[in-house]
Amino acid sequence: MISLMKRFSIILALAWLFFATACQAGIYGSLEKPLAGALPFAGLRLSLGELRGTEANDKTIPVEPGSLRAEYVALREKLEKAADPGPVDRMELAVARMRLGQPDAAMADLERLVDREELSPGDRFLGLLNLAACYAAQAGRQGDAAFLLRAVTTQRRALDAWPSSISRAPKGWDFATWRASLAAEESQYRLWRSRLREGPASFSTLKLEDLRGGPIPGAGKEYAAGPASPVFWREASDDLALVQQLVLWNPTDNRLYWLYGEWLNARGEVTSAKAVLEELVDARRLRNFPDLVNHWQILRSASEAIQPGQVPTGESSGAAKMEDNSKVPSGLELPNWRTFMVGLGFGAMLALLAQMQWRALSKRRA
């Protein structure tokens, strides 16, 4: 009986992973690490694995000491035992519950904080953003567009309440954090509105989505291994860091993860892009989406064609990068000394002959 229950739990987990498209958005708490620029592929995969590991709300799964899940469990237990937690601590507790796969409890906590206006003006927009993330998580888990509508309206309220200057931003924020967070939250709002217009289909279909109105990597009938063409890059902004932030906020969102892989390919990081799409096709069992499978097969073929030891475009190893940096810039190379000496000797002979010719002409005139 126990074995049967375990199998049933595994099937449910796989089903949830398959259909997860909308999940958390911007999440703000003491354990959240703001993204400062694009991460290397291995670094993002490591962070993503940690975040996915925290969302298993299953007490039978052991908590690994030192893991992100262990940190969130310790934070949740500490705040649940607090005698009289203030509004900020209660928001911290809601974030911990959200990350640990308890969106229902987190949503109830945040709704009370926002509705009763218990948060200070400087923290209110963070409470709204976290609440919008809860609504989006519920939309993804339940396939309910009503929760997605709540996420959109709450996100709009949060953006309207965004601090107008750095002096009014949360403690520790600088201009780069203020600007990058705003751009990411605006993109998340745009994404949710687009999915809301799709309706229920947004929870069960897979497609590449527009984040900021520019060209979408991987979209179109013709597809090839990267890098993308100059025509694409003339119009596109390099949104890799933005997409990475959204992926970390939404660690089980298959659409965003596919978009991340396409941005890697557009930058010429073919083997990394292949790894992302391969995970979607194999580990997440999304083989019934032809465009995704076709792109993965093309990237796989391109990756296999790379010779052993060859450094793919955009994926230089550390040693290769050091070697490239040690090279003299084009146009400033050291001369070939043999060629230089031959040229110098030839020039000296010409100068001597010219001098002798000049003397002969001078004597005739005299």
C-alpha contacts under 8 A as a table, 3 or more apart, distances in Angstrom:
res1	aa1	res2	aa2	distance
1	M	4	L	5.06
1	M	5	M	6.26
2	I	5	M	5.07
2	I	6	K	6.24
3	S	6	K	5.12
3	S	7	R	6.34
4	L	7	R	5.18
4	L	8	F	6.25
5	M	8	F	5.00
5	M	9	S	6.16
6	K	9	S	5.06
6	K	10	I	6.27
7	R	10	I	5.11
7	R	11	I	6.28
8	F	11	I	5.11
8	F	12	L	6.26
9	S	12	L	5.12
9	S	13	A	6.18
10	I	13	A	5.06
10	I	14	L	6.23
11	I	14	L	5.18
11	I	15	A	6.16
12	L	15	A	5.05
12	L	16	W	6.15
13	A	16	W	5.15
13	A	17	L	6.22
14	L	17	L	5.04
14	L	18	F	6.12
14	L	284	R	7.61
15	A	18	F	5.10
15	A	19	F	6.33
16	W	19	F	5.44
16	W	20	A	5.90
16	W	141	R	7.15
17	L	20	A	5.25
17	L	252	T	6.73
17	L	284	R	6.87
18	F	254	N	7.95
18	F	284	R	6.04
18	F	285	R	7.10
18	F	286	L	7.22
19	F	140	G	7.74
19	F	203	F	6.31
19	F	204	S	5.73
20	A	23	C	7.04
20	A	140	G	5.60
20	A	141	R	6.73
20	A	203	F	6.99
20	A	252	T	6.09
20	A	253	D	5.73
20	A	254	N	6.76
21	T	140	G	5.98
21	T	202	S	7.44
21	T	203	F	5.71
21	T	204	S	7.58
21	T	252	T	7.02
21	T	253	D	4.42
21	T	254	N	5.56
21	T	255	R	6.30
22	A	136	A	6.02
22	A	137	A	6.48
22	A	139	A	6.65
22	A	140	G	4.57
22	A	203	F	7.09
22	A	250	N	7.54
22	A	253	D	5.92
23	C	133	A	7.13
23	C	134	C	7.97
23	C	136	A	5.14
23	C	137	A	4.00
23	C	138	Q	7.35
23	C	139	A	7.25
23	C	140	G	5.37
23	C	141	R	7.66
23	C	250	N	5.47
23	C	251	P	7.91
23	C	252	T	7.05
23	C	253	D	6.40
24	Q	27	I	7.27
24	Q	133	A	4.44
24	Q	134	C	6.34
24	Q	136	A	5.72
24	Q	137	A	5.04
24	Q	249	W	5.87
24	Q	250	N	5.02
25	A	129	L	7.84
25	A	130	N	7.77
25	A	132	A	7.37
25	A	133	A	4.72
25	A	136	A	7.23
25	A	185	E	7.88
25	A	188	Q	6.83
25	A	246	L	6.91
25	A	249	W	5.08
25	A	250	N	5.89
26	G	129	L	6.24
26	G	130	N	6.59
26	G	133	A	6.34
26	G	185	E	6.68
26	G	246	L	7.68
26	G	249	W	5.68
27	I	32	E	7.27
27	I	95	V	7.11
27	I	129	L	6.97
27	I	130	N	5.39
27	I	133	A	6.78
27	I	249	W	6.56
28	Y	32	E	6.12
28	Y	95	V	7.24
28	Y	126	L	6.59
28	Y	129	L	7.88
28	Y	130	N	6.62
29	G	32	E	5.33
29	G	91	M	7.90
29	G	92	E	5.76
29	G	95	V	6.30
30	S	92	E	7.22
31	L	71	E	7.98
31	L	72	Y	7.72
34	P	177	T	7.38
35	L	38	A	7.44
35	L	241	A	7.82
35	L	245	Q	6.41
36	A	176	A	7.95
36	A	177	T	7.50
37	G	241	A	5.59
38	A	240	L	6.36
38	A	241	A	4.21
38	A	242	L	7.93
38	A	244	Q	7.05
39	L	43	G	6.00
39	L	44	L	5.86
39	L	241	A	7.25
39	L	244	Q	7.70
40	P	43	G	5.30
40	P	44	L	6.36
41	F	44	L	5.31
41	F	45	R	6.27
41	F	272	S	6.88
42	A	45	R	5.19
42	A	46	L	6.23
43	G	46	L	5.17
43	G	47	S	6.32
44	L	47	S	5.12
44	L	48	L	5.93
44	L	244	Q	7.55
45	R	48	L	5.01
45	R	49	G	6.04
46	L	49	G	5.20
46	L	50	E	6.42
47	S	50	E	5.18
47	S	51	L	6.32
47	S	248	L	7.59
48	L	51	L	5.14
48	L	52	R	6.15
48	L	247	V	7.94
48	L	248	L	6.13
48	L	251	P	6.15
49	G	52	R	5.20
49	G	53	G	6.14
50	E	53	G	5.08
50	E	54	T	6.53
50	E	67	S	7.31
50	E	68	L	6.16
50	E	69	R	7.43
51	L	54	T	5.30
51	L	55	E	6.97
51	L	68	L	7.28
51	L	69	R	7.81
51	L	99	R	7.73
51	L	248	L	7.50
51	L	251	P	6.59
52	R	55	E	5.62
52	R	56	A	7.65
52	R	251	P	6.03
52	R	252	T	7.06
53	G	56	A	6.19
53	G	69	R	6.74
54	T	57	N	7.79
54	T	68	L	6.77
54	T	69	R	4.52
54	T	72	Y	7.79
54	T	99	R	6.16
54	T	100	L	5.25
54	T	101	G	7.42
55	E	98	M	8.00
55	E	99	R	5.65
55	E	100	L	4.51
55	E	101	G	4.44
56	A	100	L	6.41
56	A	101	G	5.93
57	N	100	L	5.77
57	N	101	G	5.07
57	N	102	Q	6.95
58	D	61	I	5.76
59	K	62	P	7.17
63	V	67	S	7.70
63	V	69	R	6.82
63	V	70	A	5.79
64	E	67	S	5.68
64	E	69	R	7.58
64	E	70	A	6.36
65	P	70	A	5.93
66	G	70	A	6.15
66	G	71	E	7.07
67	S	70	A	5.12
67	S	71	E	6.51
68	L	71	E	5.05
68	L	72	Y	6.32
69	R	72	Y	5.14
69	R	73	V	6.07
69	R	100	L	7.34
70	A	73	V	5.07
70	A	74	A	6.09
71	E	74	A	5.19
71	E	75	L	6.16
72	Y	75	L	4.98
72	Y	76	R	6.03
72	Y	96	A	5.56
72	Y	99	R	7.57
72	Y	100	L	7.19
73	V	76	R	5.12
73	V	77	E	6.18
73	V	96	A	7.43
73	V	100	L	7.59
74	A	77	E	5.22
74	A	78	K	6.10
75	L	78	K	5.14
75	L	79	L	6.19
75	L	93	L	7.40
75	L	96	A	6.91
76	R	79	L	5.33
76	R	80	E	6.01
76	R	93	L	5.72
76	R	96	A	5.77
76	R	97	R	6.89
77	E	80	E	5.15
77	E	81	K	6.27
78	K	81	K	5.38
78	K	82	A	6.43
79	L	82	A	5.02
79	L	85	P	7.26
79	L	89	D	6.95
79	L	90	R	7.55
79	L	93	L	6.08
80	E	93	L	7.43
82	A	85	P	5.82
85	P	88	V	7.93
85	P	89	D	5.59
85	P	90	R	6.22
86	G	89	D	5.33
86	G	90	R	6.23
87	P	90	R	5.08
87	P	91	M	6.22
87	P	113	L	6.89
87	P	118	E	6.26
87	P	119	L	5.86
88	V	91	M	5.07
88	V	92	E	6.21
88	V	119	L	7.14
88	V	123	D	7.92
89	D	92	E	4.86
89	D	93	L	6.19
90	R	93	L	4.94
90	R	94	A	6.25
90	R	109	D	7.14
91	M	94	A	5.00
91	M	95	V	6.28
91	M	109	D	7.30
91	M	110	L	6.52
91	M	113	L	7.70
91	M	127	G	6.93
92	E	95	V	5.13
92	E	96	A	6.27
93	L	96	A	5.08
93	L	97	R	6.21
93	L	106	A	7.63
94	A	97	R	5.09
94	A	98	M	6.07
94	A	105	A	7.21
94	A	106	A	4.25
94	A	107	M	7.32
94	A	109	D	6.02
94	A	110	L	6.61
95	V	98	M	4.96
95	V	99	R	6.17
95	V	106	A	6.71
95	V	130	N	7.25
96	A	99	R	5.23
96	A	100	L	6.14
97	R	100	L	5.01
97	R	101	G	6.39
97	R	102	Q	5.02
97	R	103	P	6.67
97	R	105	A	6.88
97	R	106	A	5.60
98	M	101	G	5.44
98	M	102	Q	5.11
98	M	103	P	4.86
98	M	105	A	7.88
98	M	106	A	5.56
98	M	134	C	7.05
99	R	102	Q	7.30
102	Q	105	A	5.75
102	Q	106	A	6.35
103	P	106	A	4.93
103	P	107	M	5.77
103	P	134	C	5.72
103	P	137	A	6.80
103	P	138	Q	6.79
104	D	107	M	5.20
104	D	108	A	6.38
104	D	134	C	7.90
104	D	138	Q	7.80
105	A	108	A	5.28
105	A	109	D	6.35
106	A	109	D	5.18
106	A	110	L	6.20
106	A	134	C	7.01
107	M	110	L	5.24
107	M	111	E	5.99
107	M	131	L	6.26
107	M	134	C	5.65
107	M	135	Y	7.28
108	A	111	E	5.25
108	A	112	R	6.39
109	D	112	R	5.46
109	D	113	L	6.48
110	L	113	L	5.01
110	L	114	V	6.08
110	L	127	G	6.63
110	L	128	L	7.97
110	L	130	N	7.52
110	L	131	L	5.79
111	E	114	V	5.21
111	E	115	D	5.76
111	E	131	L	6.97
112	R	115	D	5.30
112	R	116	R	5.89
113	L	116	R	5.58
113	L	117	E	5.99
113	L	118	E	5.37
113	L	119	L	6.49
113	L	127	G	7.51
114	V	117	E	4.99
114	V	118	E	6.67
114	V	119	L	7.06
114	V	124	R	7.20
114	V	127	G	6.58
114	V	128	L	6.88
115	D	118	E	7.95
117	E	120	S	7.74
117	E	124	R	7.72
119	L	122	G	7.91
119	L	123	D	5.80
119	L	124	R	5.26
119	L	127	G	7.56
120	S	123	D	5.28
120	S	124	R	5.83
121	P	124	R	5.12
121	P	125	F	7.48
122	G	125	F	7.03
122	G	163	P	7.26
122	G	168	R	6.40
122	G	169	A	6.55
122	G	170	P	6.44
123	D	126	L	5.29
123	D	127	G	6.43
123	D	170	P	7.10
124	R	127	G	5.06
124	R	128	L	6.33
124	R	158	A	7.96
124	R	161	A	7.74
125	F	128	L	5.02
125	F	129	L	6.18
125	F	157	R	7.85
125	F	158	A	4.79
125	F	159	L	7.38
125	F	161	A	5.57
125	F	162	W	6.09
126	L	129	L	5.01
126	L	130	N	6.15
126	L	158	A	7.32
127	G	130	N	5.19
127	G	131	L	6.10
128	L	131	L	5.00
128	L	132	A	6.08
128	L	154	T	6.18
128	L	155	Q	6.78
128	L	157	R	7.18
128	L	158	A	5.27
129	L	132	A	5.08
129	L	133	A	6.27
129	L	154	T	7.29
129	L	155	Q	6.00
129	L	158	A	5.84
130	N	133	A	4.98
130	N	134	C	6.39
131	L	134	C	5.00
131	L	135	Y	6.37
131	L	151	A	7.66
131	L	154	T	7.29
132	A	135	Y	5.14
132	A	136	A	6.23
132	A	150	R	7.14
132	A	151	A	4.39
132	A	152	V	7.19
132	A	154	T	5.40
132	A	155	Q	5.58
133	A	136	A	5.10
133	A	137	A	6.14
133	A	151	A	6.82
134	C	137	A	5.01
134	C	138	Q	6.27
134	C	151	A	7.77
135	Y	138	Q	5.13
135	Y	139	A	6.19
135	Y	147	F	5.23
135	Y	148	L	6.35
135	Y	150	R	6.29
135	Y	151	A	5.08
136	A	139	A	4.93
136	A	140	G	6.28
136	A	147	F	6.37
136	A	148	L	5.46
136	A	151	A	5.51
137	A	140	G	5.23
137	A	141	R	6.20
138	Q	141	R	5.09
138	Q	142	Q	5.86
138	Q	143	G	7.79
138	Q	144	D	7.53
138	Q	147	F	6.36
139	A	142	Q	5.43
139	A	143	G	5.24
139	A	144	D	4.83
139	A	145	A	6.09
139	A	146	A	7.34
139	A	147	F	4.92
139	A	148	L	5.38
140	G	143	G	5.26
140	G	144	D	7.22
140	G	203	F	6.71
143	G	200	P	6.94
143	G	203	F	5.94
144	D	147	F	5.83
144	D	148	L	6.99
144	D	200	P	7.30
145	A	148	L	4.84
145	A	149	L	6.23
145	A	196	L	6.75
145	A	199	G	6.53
145	A	200	P	6.37
146	A	149	L	5.09
146	A	150	R	6.46
147	F	150	R	4.99
147	F	151	A	6.21
148	L	151	A	4.89
148	L	152	V	6.27
148	L	192	W	7.13
148	L	196	L	6.59
149	L	152	V	5.13
149	L	153	T	6.32
149	L	196	L	6.79
150	R	153	T	5.29
150	R	154	T	5.99
151	A	154	T	5.24
151	A	155	Q	5.91
151	A	192	W	7.72
152	V	155	Q	5.14
152	V	156	R	6.23
152	V	189	Y	6.34
152	V	192	W	6.23
152	V	193	R	6.43
153	T	156	R	5.13
153	T	157	R	6.42
154	T	157	R	5.06
154	T	158	A	6.27
155	Q	158	A	5.00
155	Q	159	L	6.24
155	Q	189	Y	6.39
156	R	159	L	5.15
156	R	160	D	6.18
156	R	189	Y	7.25
157	R	160	D	5.10
157	R	161	A	6.25
158	A	161	A	5.05
158	A	162	W	6.21
159	L	162	W	5.02
159	L	182	L	7.88
159	L	185	E	7.67
159	L	186	E	7.55
163	P	166	I	7.24
163	P	168	R	5.47
163	P	169	A	5.52
164	S	168	R	6.88
164	S	169	A	7.96
165	S	168	R	5.53
165	S	169	A	6.62
166	I	169	A	4.98
166	I	173	W	7.29
166	I	174	D	6.68
166	I	175	F	6.43
166	I	178	W	7.14
169	A	173	W	6.36
169	A	178	W	7.37
170	P	173	W	5.85
173	W	176	A	7.91
173	W	177	T	5.70
173	W	178	W	6.31
174	D	177	T	5.39
174	D	178	W	6.16
175	F	178	W	5.00
175	F	179	R	5.98
176	A	179	R	5.28
176	A	180	A	5.94
177	T	180	A	5.23
177	T	181	S	5.82
178	W	181	S	5.46
178	W	182	L	6.19
179	R	182	L	5.17
179	R	183	A	6.23
180	A	183	A	5.16
180	A	184	A	6.17
180	A	242	L	7.80
181	S	184	A	5.11
181	S	185	E	6.08
182	L	185	E	5.17
182	L	186	E	6.06
183	A	186	E	5.18
183	A	187	S	6.20
183	A	242	L	7.81
184	A	187	S	5.08
184	A	188	Q	6.15
184	A	242	L	6.08
184	A	245	Q	7.17
184	A	246	L	6.94
185	E	188	Q	4.92
185	E	189	Y	6.15
186	E	189	Y	5.08
186	E	190	R	6.27
187	S	190	R	5.03
187	S	191	L	6.13
187	S	211	L	5.31
187	S	212	R	6.26
188	Q	191	L	5.01
188	Q	192	W	6.19
188	Q	211	L	7.58
188	Q	246	L	7.41
189	Y	192	W	5.24
189	Y	193	R	6.23
190	R	193	R	5.26
190	R	194	S	6.27
190	R	211	L	6.64
190	R	212	R	7.74
191	L	194	S	5.16
191	L	195	R	6.29
191	L	209	E	7.51
191	L	210	D	7.34
191	L	211	L	6.27
192	W	195	R	5.05
192	W	196	L	6.00
193	R	196	L	4.99
193	R	197	R	6.34
194	S	197	R	5.25
194	S	198	E	6.55
195	R	198	E	4.95
195	R	199	G	6.54
195	R	202	S	5.62
196	L	199	G	5.25
196	L	202	S	7.63
198	E	201	A	6.08
198	E	202	S	5.69
199	G	202	S	5.98
200	P	203	F	5.84
200	P	204	S	7.56
201	A	204	S	5.49
201	A	205	T	5.97
202	S	205	T	5.65
202	S	206	L	7.70
206	L	254	N	7.39
206	L	255	R	5.90
206	L	289	F	7.04
207	K	255	R	6.16
208	L	216	I	7.34
208	L	218	G	7.71
208	L	219	A	6.93
208	L	255	R	6.35
208	L	256	L	7.77
208	L	258	W	7.15
208	L	259	L	5.91
209	E	216	I	7.15
209	E	255	R	7.48
209	E	256	L	7.90
209	E	259	L	7.33
210	D	213	G	5.98
210	D	214	G	7.14
210	D	215	P	7.64
210	D	216	I	6.17
211	L	214	G	7.70
214	G	235	E	6.83
214	G	236	A	5.70
214	G	237	S	7.42
215	P	232	F	6.89
215	P	235	E	6.85
215	P	236	A	5.78
216	I	219	A	5.65
217	P	228	A	7.74
217	P	259	L	7.54
217	P	262	E	5.58
217	P	263	W	5.99
217	P	266	A	6.22
218	G	223	Y	6.52
218	G	262	E	5.64
218	G	266	A	7.77
219	A	223	Y	7.88
220	G	223	Y	7.21
223	Y	295	H	7.04
224	A	295	H	7.90
224	A	298	I	6.82
224	A	299	L	7.72
225	A	228	A	7.87
225	A	265	N	6.49
225	A	268	G	7.59
225	A	270	V	6.47
225	A	298	I	6.69
225	A	299	L	5.67
225	A	302	A	6.48
226	G	265	N	4.84
226	G	266	A	5.12
226	G	267	R	6.49
226	G	268	G	4.43
226	G	269	E	7.07
226	G	270	V	6.20
227	P	265	N	6.02
227	P	266	A	4.64
227	P	267	R	5.01
227	P	268	G	3.82
227	P	269	E	7.46
227	P	270	V	7.95
227	P	313	T	7.67
228	A	232	F	6.28
228	A	233	W	7.16
228	A	265	N	7.39
228	A	266	A	4.52
228	A	267	R	6.70
228	A	268	G	7.23
229	S	232	F	5.38
229	S	233	W	6.67
230	P	233	W	5.06
230	P	234	R	6.01
231	V	234	R	5.33
231	V	235	E	7.04
232	F	235	E	5.73
232	F	236	A	5.98
233	W	236	A	4.87
233	W	237	S	7.18
238	D	241	A	7.90
239	D	242	L	5.14
239	D	243	V	6.11
239	D	263	W	7.68
240	L	243	V	5.19
240	L	244	Q	6.09
240	L	260	Y	7.11
240	L	263	W	6.18
240	L	264	L	7.53
241	A	244	Q	5.03
241	A	245	Q	6.25
242	L	245	Q	5.20
242	L	246	L	6.46
243	V	246	L	5.13
243	V	247	V	6.09
243	V	256	L	7.26
243	V	259	L	7.56
243	V	260	Y	6.03
244	Q	247	V	4.98
244	Q	248	L	6.18
244	Q	260	Y	6.82
245	Q	248	L	5.18
245	Q	249	W	6.23
246	L	249	W	5.00
246	L	250	N	5.98
246	L	256	L	7.30
247	V	250	N	4.92
247	V	251	P	5.42
247	V	252	T	7.98
247	V	253	D	7.15
247	V	256	L	5.99
247	V	257	Y	6.25
247	V	260	Y	7.67
248	L	251	P	5.24
250	N	253	D	5.47
250	N	256	L	7.91
253	D	256	L	5.61
253	D	257	Y	6.31
254	N	257	Y	5.08
254	N	258	W	6.16
254	N	280	L	7.28
255	R	258	W	5.23
255	R	259	L	6.29
256	L	259	L	4.96
256	L	260	Y	6.15
257	Y	260	Y	4.96
257	Y	261	G	6.43
257	Y	276	V	7.36
258	W	261	G	5.10
258	W	262	E	6.39
258	W	276	V	7.08
258	W	277	L	6.41
258	W	280	L	7.48
258	W	292	L	7.99
259	L	262	E	5.06
259	L	263	W	6.29
260	Y	263	W	5.18
260	Y	264	L	6.41
260	Y	273	A	8.00
260	Y	276	V	7.92
261	G	264	L	5.11
261	G	265	N	6.39
261	G	272	S	7.45
261	G	273	A	4.51
261	G	274	K	7.34
261	G	276	V	5.40
261	G	277	L	6.35
262	E	265	N	5.00
262	E	266	A	6.12
262	E	273	A	6.45
263	W	266	A	4.94
263	W	267	R	6.34
263	W	273	A	7.88
264	L	267	R	5.24
264	L	268	G	6.49
264	L	269	E	5.14
264	L	270	V	6.87
264	L	272	S	6.80
264	L	273	A	5.29
265	N	268	G	4.97
265	N	269	E	5.12
265	N	270	V	5.05
265	N	272	S	7.77
265	N	273	A	5.32
266	A	269	E	7.43
267	R	314	G	6.49
268	G	312	P	7.62
268	G	313	T	5.21
268	G	314	G	5.12
268	G	315	E	7.61
269	E	272	S	5.61
269	E	273	A	6.17
269	E	312	P	6.98
269	E	313	T	6.19
269	E	314	G	5.09
269	E	315	E	5.52
270	V	273	A	5.04
270	V	274	K	6.06
270	V	299	L	6.43
270	V	302	A	7.49
270	V	303	S	6.63
270	V	312	P	7.19
270	V	313	T	7.61
271	T	274	K	5.00
271	T	275	A	6.29
271	T	299	L	7.33
271	T	300	R	7.74
271	T	303	S	5.58
271	T	312	P	7.65
272	S	275	A	5.06
272	S	276	V	6.48
273	A	276	V	5.22
273	A	277	L	6.38
273	A	299	L	7.37
274	K	277	L	5.28
274	K	278	E	5.87
274	K	296	W	5.99
274	K	299	L	5.31
274	K	300	R	5.93
274	K	303	S	7.53
275	A	278	E	5.01
275	A	279	E	6.22
276	V	279	E	5.27
276	V	280	L	6.57
277	L	280	L	5.05
277	L	281	V	6.17
277	L	292	L	7.20
277	L	293	V	7.96
277	L	295	H	7.83
277	L	296	W	5.53
278	E	281	V	5.07
278	E	282	D	5.78
278	E	283	A	7.56
278	E	296	W	6.33
279	E	282	D	5.32
279	E	283	A	4.93
279	E	284	R	6.33
280	L	283	A	5.94
280	L	284	R	4.87
280	L	285	R	6.48
280	L	286	L	5.89
281	V	284	R	5.97
281	V	285	R	5.13
281	V	286	L	4.67
281	V	287	R	5.22
281	V	292	L	7.56
281	V	293	V	6.66
281	V	296	W	7.90
282	D	285	R	4.96
282	D	286	L	7.00
282	D	287	R	7.39
286	L	289	F	6.29
287	R	290	P	7.28
287	R	292	L	7.80
287	R	293	V	6.24
288	N	293	V	7.90
289	F	292	L	5.65
289	F	293	V	6.38
290	P	293	V	5.15
290	P	294	N	5.94
291	D	294	N	5.10
291	D	295	H	6.13
292	L	295	H	5.26
292	L	296	W	6.18
293	V	296	W	5.07
293	V	297	Q	6.19
294	N	297	Q	5.19
294	N	298	I	6.33
295	H	298	I	5.20
295	H	299	L	6.23
296	W	299	L	5.15
296	W	300	R	5.97
297	Q	300	R	5.00
297	Q	301	S	6.18
298	I	301	S	5.24
298	I	302	A	6.27
299	L	302	A	5.01
299	L	303	S	6.04
300	R	303	S	5.06
300	R	304	E	6.17
301	S	304	E	5.16
301	S	305	A	6.28
302	A	305	A	5.15
302	A	306	I	6.75
303	S	306	I	5.43
304	E	307	Q	7.71
306	I	310	Q	6.36
306	I	312	P	7.13
307	Q	310	Q	5.26
311	V	315	E	6.55
311	V	316	S	5.61
311	V	317	S	7.20
311	V	320	A	7.86
312	P	315	E	5.44
312	P	316	S	6.69
313	T	316	S	7.03
316	S	319	A	7.96
316	S	320	A	5.75
316	S	321	K	5.99
317	S	320	A	5.14
317	S	321	K	6.17
318	G	321	K	5.11
318	G	322	M	6.23
319	A	322	M	5.11
319	A	323	E	6.17
320	A	323	E	5.03
320	A	324	D	6.12
321	K	324	D	5.03
321	K	325	N	6.08
322	M	325	N	5.05
322	M	326	S	6.20
323	E	326	S	5.17
323	E	327	K	6.71
324	D	327	K	5.44
325	N	328	V	7.97
328	V	332	L	6.13
328	V	333	E	5.65
329	P	332	L	5.67
329	P	333	E	6.91
330	S	333	E	6.54
335	P	340	F	7.08
336	N	339	T	5.58
336	N	340	F	6.17
337	W	340	F	4.81
337	W	341	M	6.13
338	R	341	M	5.35
338	R	342	V	6.34
339	T	342	V	5.26
339	T	343	G	6.16
340	F	343	G	5.23
340	F	344	L	6.15
341	M	344	L	4.93
341	M	345	G	6.15
342	V	345	G	5.24
342	V	346	F	6.19
343	G	346	F	5.13
343	G	347	G	6.09
344	L	347	G	5.12
344	L	348	A	6.25
345	G	348	A	5.08
345	G	349	M	6.34
346	F	349	M	5.20
346	F	350	L	6.38
347	G	350	L	5.16
347	G	351	A	6.24
348	A	351	A	5.05
348	A	352	L	6.23
349	M	352	L	5.11
349	M	353	L	6.22
350	L	353	L	5.19
350	L	354	A	6.11
351	A	354	A	5.12
351	A	355	Q	6.23
352	L	355	Q	5.09
352	L	356	M	6.30
353	L	356	M	5.15
353	L	357	Q	6.17
354	A	357	Q	5.12
354	A	358	W	6.22
355	Q	358	W	5.12
355	Q	359	R	6.37
356	M	359	R	5.21
356	M	360	A	6.33
357	Q	360	A	5.21
357	Q	361	L	6.36
358	W	361	L	5.24
358	W	362	S	6.24
359	R	362	S	5.03
359	R	363	K	6.38
360	A	363	K	5.34
360	A	364	R	6.54
361	L	364	R	5.29
361	L	365	R	6.44
362	S	365	R	5.30
362	S	366	A	6.35
363	K	366	A	5.06
